[in-house]
């Protein structure tokens, strides 16, 4: 592990704030945060967290850097992002393995997360030449109207533990191409991956003599996090986390008329129709429900299956679950690692007790695995007679609820009857059923798929959801607009001064 950390310039003791190359800030007043390997309980390294005064230094450096960065032509900004992508390619293996060691997802998923960073860098490079505005015909003669998009300012990015580097890249690379600077507050569960990424950023910035484009501040939520939310110097806060915390973020930022980009909880379902290809469905459900130990916002949590194929689907899923190898996520062949904390394990067990109280039946799984470690559990399949309160609430753990339906209208009603609205899918070979699911009266989620699962979104599409998921969109499509401000311009190239709507004033 020491060799892995050395490759990424992560030390046994690390400062928790940085403004760029040579800008690591030693804060003697900050408390020490330990990074724990959830698979082994080993302390990987320690971080000296930032205090309020250090936070202010970081934001001020970011604001100062923005003054010059926004003036650089967008295609030139894109070149820096391209070099960041090249640096990530160079460090893909050690960074991906650090994600696995610190967060607990399997090695293939850790490497995949870094690949996602690389892919979004490529997207941002192209976007830097496509920050388009529209032209409009004016009702007044000899006038030209158009809109343009300007950089917004320093952006605050708060990320969650389950995707410790990819979500930062979704925000930071697009924002940088748009002309913004970025202040990153990562989850306290995964500080080392953030430090490693900052070192990679610093290397790229140093080659261009730049400071403050990508900055890092690791600190307590009640000290640094709350300060960040209330900070008028940050016009946009991008937050990824729970619905409960997201509601607080929205309220605090709105009070100062700031903007929010919220990516919150999901309670994602797959509808399995009577004519579904069950081989495909089982593979998609297995990855969606068990991948990342059920700790993705796009994790498959509910299966809404037609009565006629319910028994067969459950039988196949139970057999597939028995083949899932659980253990150290760095080991070959392991498909599921630990939950991130012991509290997450407790939350799962409490949810399963509520399942029993609400009439549910555990088909398989549902136990702790202390012989592997205190954060290991069995992935669990539960049959429910109806969509009860525990099913409608997101539990961030590998619990899969099975619900039956009789017709597609009932299935869609069950599907939509949850507070969250992130990702959804249907398995069917009937075109009409598929289109019904995708219609305006079908899935109410931000993502709706046919014959693929709920998890594993590509970076080219806008990622995000509706209802309590927050309404934000990141990554592809026109998500770049969240990081910019729109300006409408009218140019009068005549010698007259006509007013809009034909108004005559003072004549």
SULURSUL-V246484 format. One record per residue. N is the residue number from 0. RES is the residue in one small letter. OMEGA is omega in radians with two decimals (999 if undefined). D_LAST is the distance of its C-alpha to the last C-alpha in Angstrom with 1 decimal. Layout:
{{N/RES/OMEGA/D_LAST} {N/RES/OMEGA/D_LAST}}
This chain:
{{0/x/3.13/80.8} {1/x/3.11/80.9} {2/x/3.12/80.7} {3/x/3.14/77.7} {4/x/3.13/75.9} {5/x/3.13/76.9} {6/x/-3.06/75.3} {7/x/3.13/72.0} {8/x/3.06/72.4} {9/x/-3.06/72.7} {10/x/3.09/75.3} {11/x/3.08/77.4} {12/x/-3.03/75.1} {13/x/2.96/71.4} {14/x/-3.03/68.4} {15/x/3.13/65.7} {16/x/-3.11/62.5} {17/x/3.11/61.3} {18/x/-3.13/58.2} {19/x/-3.11/59.5} {20/x/-3.12/62.3} {21/x/-3.03/64.5} {22/x/3.08/62.3} {23/x/-3.04/64.7} {24/x/3.06/64.6} {25/x/-3.10/67.9} {26/x/-3.06/67.1} {27/x/-3.13/70.4} {28/x/-3.08/68.9} {29/x/3.10/68.2} {30/x/-3.09/70.6} {31/x/3.09/72.5} {32/x/3.10/71.6} {33/x/3.03/74.4} {34/x/-3.04/73.6} {35/x/2.98/76.1} {36/x/-3.05/77.4} {37/x/-3.14/77.2} {38/x/-3.03/80.0} {39/x/-3.04/82.5} {40/x/-3.12/81.3} {41/x/3.00/81.6} {42/x/-3.10/79.4} {43/x/-3.14/77.7} {44/x/-3.12/76.1} {45/x/-3.12/74.4} {46/x/3.03/70.9} {47/x/-3.03/69.9} {48/x/3.14/66.7} {49/x/2.99/63.6} {50/x/-3.11/62.7} {51/x/-3.11/59.3} {52/x/3.09/59.3} {53/x/3.08/60.2} {54/x/-3.13/57.5} {55/x/3.10/54.9} {56/x/-3.12/56.3} {57/x/-3.11/55.9} {58/x/3.13/52.3} {59/x/3.09/51.3} {60/x/3.12/52.9} {61/x/3.13/51.1} {62/x/3.11/47.7} {63/x/3.13/48.5} {64/x/-3.13/49.6} {65/x/-3.10/46.4} {66/x/3.13/44.3} {67/x/-3.07/46.1} {68/x/-3.10/47.0} {69/x/-3.13/43.5} {70/x/3.13/42.7} {71/x/3.13/45.6} {72/x/-3.06/44.6} {73/x/3.11/45.4} {74/x/3.06/48.1} {75/x/3.06/49.9} {76/x/3.12/49.8} {77/x/3.12/51.4} {78/x/3.09/54.3} {79/x/3.12/55.3} {80/x/3.10/55.3} {81/x/3.12/57.4} {82/x/3.05/59.9} {83/x/3.09/60.0} {84/x/3.10/61.0} {85/x/3.11/63.7} {86/x/3.11/65.1} {87/x/3.06/65.2} {88/x/-3.13/67.2} {89/x/-3.07/69.7} {90/x/-3.03/70.0} {91/x/-3.05/69.7} {92/x/3.14/73.4} {93/x/3.13/73.8} {94/x/3.10/70.4} {95/x/3.12/71.0} {96/x/3.07/74.4} {97/x/3.04/73.0} {98/x/3.14/70.6} {99/x/-3.09/73.7} {100/x/-3.05/75.7} {101/x/-3.08/73.1} {102/x/3.08/71.4} {103/x/3.06/74.3} {104/x/-3.06/73.0} {105/x/-3.03/75.4} {106/x/-3.13/75.5} {107/x/3.11/73.9} {108/x/3.08/71.0} {109/x/3.09/70.6} {110/x/3.11/70.6} {111/x/3.12/68.2} {112/x/3.10/65.8} {113/x/3.07/65.8} {114/x/3.08/65.3} {115/x/3.05/62.2} {116/x/3.14/61.0} {117/x/-3.12/61.7} {118/x/-3.11/59.9} {119/x/2.98/56.7} {120/x/3.11/56.8} {121/x/3.11/56.8} {122/x/-3.09/54.0} {123/x/3.10/51.9} {124/x/3.09/52.6} {125/x/-3.13/51.2} {126/x/-3.12/48.2} {127/x/3.07/47.4} {128/x/-3.07/46.3} {129/x/3.07/44.4} {130/x/-2.93/41.8} {131/x/2.90/39.3} {132/x/-3.11/35.7} {133/x/2.93/33.7} {134/x/-3.12/30.9} {135/x/3.07/28.2} {136/x/3.11/26.0} {137/x/3.04/22.3} {138/x/-3.13/20.0} {139/x/-3.12/17.5} {140/x/3.09/18.7} {141/x/3.06/20.5} {142/x/3.07/20.9} {143/x/3.12/24.3} {144/x/3.04/25.4} {145/x/3.05/28.9} {146/x/3.06/30.9} {147/x/-3.07/33.7} {148/x/-3.12/36.4} {149/x/3.05/37.5} {150/x/-3.03/40.7} {151/x/-3.09/40.8} {152/x/3.05/43.3} {153/x/-3.08/47.0} {154/x/3.02/48.2} {155/x/-3.12/50.9} {156/x/3.13/53.4} {157/x/-3.05/56.1} {158/x/-3.10/58.8} {159/x/-3.05/61.7} {160/x/-2.93/65.4} {161/x/2.99/65.8} {162/x/-2.93/63.8} {163/x/-3.14/64.2} {164/x/-3.04/62.7} {165/x/-3.09/61.0} {166/x/3.02/58.2} {167/x/-3.11/57.4} {168/x/3.08/57.2} {169/x/-3.10/54.8} {170/x/-2.95/52.4} {171/x/-3.08/53.2} {172/x/3.11/53.2} {173/x/3.14/50.0} {174/x/-3.14/48.3} {175/x/3.10/49.6} {176/x/3.12/48.4} {177/x/3.12/44.9} {178/x/3.12/45.0} {179/x/2.93/46.2} {180/x/-2.97/49.3} {181/x/3.00/51.7} {182/x/-3.02/53.7} {183/x/2.96/56.5} {184/x/-3.14/58.4} {185/x/3.04/61.2} {186/x/3.11/63.5} {187/x/3.09/66.3} {188/x/-3.02/68.8} {189/x/-3.08/68.1} {190/x/-3.03/67.3} {191/x/3.11/69.5} {192/x/3.09/67.7} {193/x/3.12/64.4} {194/x/3.12/66.2} {195/x/3.13/67.6} {196/x/3.12/64.2} {197/x/3.07/62.8} {198/x/3.11/65.6} {199/x/3.08/64.7} {200/x/-3.11/61.1} {201/x/3.13/62.1} {202/x/-3.14/64.2} {203/x/3.13/61.2} {204/x/-3.13/58.9} {205/x/3.13/61.5} {206/x/-3.13/61.6} {207/x/-3.13/57.9} {208/x/-3.07/58.1} {209/x/3.06/55.8} {210/x/2.90/55.9} {211/x/3.11/54.2} {212/x/3.05/52.9} {213/x/-3.12/55.5} {214/x/-3.07/56.8} {215/x/3.02/59.3} {216/x/3.12/60.0} {217/x/-3.10/62.9} {218/x/-3.12/63.1} {219/x/-3.13/63.6} {220/x/-3.07/61.0} {221/x/3.14/60.9} {222/x/-3.11/60.5} {223/x/-3.09/58.7} {224/x/-3.14/57.3} {225/x/3.11/55.6} {226/x/-3.14/54.2} {227/x/-3.12/52.7} {228/x/-3.06/51.0} {229/x/-2.99/49.4} {230/x/-3.12/48.4} {231/x/3.09/44.7} {232/x/-3.12/45.4} {233/x/-3.05/46.2} {234/x/-3.14/43.1} {235/x/3.00/45.2} {236/x/3.02/48.7} {237/x/-3.06/50.7} {238/x/3.03/53.6} {239/x/-3.12/56.5} {240/x/-3.06/59.0} {241/x/3.08/59.8} {242/x/-3.11/57.5} {243/x/3.12/58.5} {244/x/3.12/57.6} {245/x/3.09/54.5} {246/x/3.11/53.2} {247/x/3.12/53.7} {248/x/-3.12/52.0} {249/x/-3.11/48.9} {250/x/-3.09/48.7} {251/x/-3.10/49.2} {252/x/-3.14/46.7} {253/x/-3.13/44.0} {254/x/3.10/44.3} {255/x/-3.14/42.9} {256/x/3.02/40.3} {257/x/3.11/42.3} {258/x/3.02/43.0} {259/x/2.98/46.3} {260/x/-2.97/48.1} {261/x/3.02/51.0} {262/x/-2.95/54.1} {263/x/-2.96/56.4} {264/x/3.06/59.4} {265/x/3.05/60.5} {266/x/-2.81/62.9} {267/x/-3.08/63.2} {268/x/2.96/65.0} {269/x/3.00/66.5} {270/x/3.11/67.1} {271/x/-3.09/70.3} {272/x/-3.13/70.4} {273/x/-3.11/73.7} {274/x/-3.09/73.3} {275/x/2.95/72.5} {276/x/-3.03/74.4} {277/x/3.08/76.3} {278/x/3.11/77.5} {279/x/-3.09/73.9} {280/x/-3.11/72.8} {281/x/-3.14/75.7} {282/x/-3.13/74.9} {283/x/-3.14/71.2} {284/x/-3.11/72.0} {285/x/3.12/74.7} {286/x/-3.08/72.3} {287/x/-3.07/69.4} {288/x/-3.03/71.5} {289/x/3.14/74.0} {290/x/-3.10/72.0} {291/x/3.14/71.2} {292/x/3.11/73.4} {293/x/-3.04/70.7} {294/x/3.00/68.4} {295/x/3.02/65.4} {296/x/3.11/62.2} {297/x/3.11/62.7} {298/x/3.05/66.3} {299/x/-3.07/67.5} {300/x/-3.12/68.4} {301/x/2.99/68.7} {302/x/3.13/70.3} {303/x/-2.92/69.5} {304/x/3.12/72.2} {305/x/-3.08/73.2} {306/x/-3.02/76.4} {307/x/-3.13/78.3} {308/x/-3.06/78.1} {309/x/-3.09/77.9} {310/x/-3.13/81.6} {311/x/-3.14/81.8} {312/x/-3.14/78.7} {313/x/3.12/80.0} {314/x/-3.14/83.4} {315/x/3.14/81.9} {316/x/3.14/79.7} {317/x/3.10/82.5} {318/x/3.13/84.7} {319/x/3.13/81.9} {320/x/-3.14/81.5} {321/x/-3.12/85.2} {322/x/-3.09/84.8} {323/x/3.10/82.1} {324/x/-3.12/83.6} {325/x/3.13/82.5} {326/x/-3.14/83.1} {327/x/-3.02/82.0} {328/x/3.08/78.8} {329/x/-3.12/79.9} {330/x/3.13/83.0} {331/x/3.08/83.1} {332/x/3.12/83.0} {333/x/-3.13/81.5} {334/x/3.13/78.6} {335/x/3.10/77.7} {336/x/-3.08/77.8} {337/x/2.86/77.4} {338/x/-2.96/74.7} {339/x/-3.12/72.8} {340/x/3.04/74.2} {341/x/3.08/77.0} {342/x/3.10/74.3} {343/x/3.08/73.0} {344/x/3.12/76.6} {345/x/3.13/76.8} {346/x/3.12/73.5} {347/x/-3.11/74.9} {348/x/3.08/78.2} {349/x/3.11/76.4} {350/x/3.14/74.3} {351/x/3.03/77.5} {352/x/3.10/79.0} {353/x/3.06/76.0} {354/x/-3.13/76.5} {355/x/-3.12/80.0} {356/x/-3.10/79.0} {357/x/3.00/76.3} {358/x/-3.13/78.8} {359/x/3.13/78.4} {360/x/3.10/81.2} {361/x/-3.14/81.6} {362/x/3.10/82.7} {363/x/3.13/83.4} {364/x/3.05/82.7} {365/x/-3.08/81.5} {366/x/2.94/83.8} {367/x/3.10/83.6} {368/x/-3.06/85.4} {369/x/3.12/86.9} {370/x/3.08/89.3} {371/x/-3.10/86.4} {372/x/-3.01/84.5} {373/x/-3.12/82.8} {374/x/-3.12/79.4} {375/x/3.12/80.8} {376/x/3.00/80.6} {377/x/2.99/81.3} {378/x/-2.88/78.4} {379/x/3.00/78.4} {380/x/-3.09/78.0} {381/x/3.01/77.5} {382/x/-3.12/77.6} {383/x/3.11/75.5} {384/x/3.12/75.8} {385/x/-3.11/72.1} {386/x/-3.08/69.1} {387/x/-3.11/69.9} {388/x/-3.11/68.1} {389/x/3.10/69.9} {390/x/-3.10/68.8} {391/x/3.12/65.2} {392/x/3.12/65.3} {393/x/2.97/65.3} {394/x/-3.02/68.5} {395/x/-3.06/68.3} {396/x/-3.06/71.8} {397/x/3.03/73.6} {398/x/3.13/73.8} {399/x/-3.12/73.2} {400/x/3.10/72.8} {401/x/3.11/73.9} {402/x/-3.10/72.4} {403/x/3.09/73.3} {404/x/-3.12/71.2} {405/x/3.13/71.9} {406/x/-3.00/68.8} {407/x/3.11/65.6} {408/x/3.10/63.4} {409/x/-3.13/65.6} {410/x/-3.13/65.7} {411/x/3.10/61.9} {412/x/3.09/61.7} {413/x/-3.11/64.3} {414/x/-3.03/62.6} {415/x/-3.05/59.2} {416/x/3.02/60.8} {417/x/-3.10/60.6} {418/x/-3.04/58.0} {419/x/-3.12/57.7} {420/x/-3.08/56.1} {421/x/-3.00/56.9} {422/x/-3.10/59.2} {423/x/3.13/60.9} {424/x/3.01/63.1} {425/x/3.01/65.0} {426/x/-3.13/68.1} {427/x/3.01/68.5} {428/x/-3.13/69.4} {429/x/-3.09/67.5} {430/x/-3.11/64.1} {431/x/3.11/62.8} {432/x/3.14/63.8} {433/x/-3.11/62.2} {434/x/3.05/58.9} {435/x/3.13/59.0} {436/x/-3.09/59.4} {437/x/-3.09/56.4} {438/x/-3.13/54.1} {439/x/3.09/51.3} {440/x/3.13/53.9} {441/x/3.14/56.5} {442/x/3.12/56.9} {443/x/-3.09/54.3} {444/x/3.07/55.0} {445/x/3.12/53.0} {446/x/3.11/55.9} {447/x/-3.04/57.8} {448/x/3.04/60.7} {449/x/3.09/63.0} {450/x/2.83/66.7} {451/x/-3.05/66.1} {452/x/-3.11/66.3} {453/x/-2.99/63.8} {454/x/3.09/64.6} {455/x/-3.13/63.9} {456/x/3.08/60.2} {457/x/-3.05/59.3} {458/x/-3.11/56.8} {459/x/3.12/54.6} {460/x/3.09/53.3} {461/x/-3.11/51.2} {462/x/3.08/53.6} {463/x/-3.03/52.9} {464/x/-3.07/53.0} {465/x/3.12/51.5} {466/x/-3.08/52.2} {467/x/3.01/54.2} {468/x/2.93/54.5} {469/x/3.10/51.1} {470/x/-3.12/48.7} {471/x/3.04/48.8} {472/x/3.13/49.2} {473/x/3.01/51.0} {474/x/-2.90/52.3} {475/x/-3.07/51.2} {476/x/-3.13/48.5} {477/x/3.14/45.0} {478/x/3.13/46.5} {479/x/-3.08/45.3} {480/x/3.13/41.8} {481/x/-3.05/43.3} {482/x/-3.10/43.8} {483/x/3.06/40.3} {484/x/-3.11/36.7} {485/x/3.09/34.0} {486/x/3.08/30.8} {487/x/-3.06/27.8} {488/x/3.04/26.1} {489/x/-3.13/22.9} {490/x/3.07/22.6} {491/x/-3.14/19.6} {492/x/3.09/21.4} {493/x/3.06/18.6} {494/x/3.12/16.5} {495/x/3.11/13.2} {496/x/3.10/11.8} {497/x/3.12/11.4} {498/x/3.09/11.8} {499/x/-3.12/14.9} {500/x/3.09/15.4} {501/x/-3.08/12.5} {502/x/2.99/10.2} {503/x/-3.06/6.4} {504/x/3.07/5.6} {505/x/3.14/3.8} {506/x/999/0.0}}
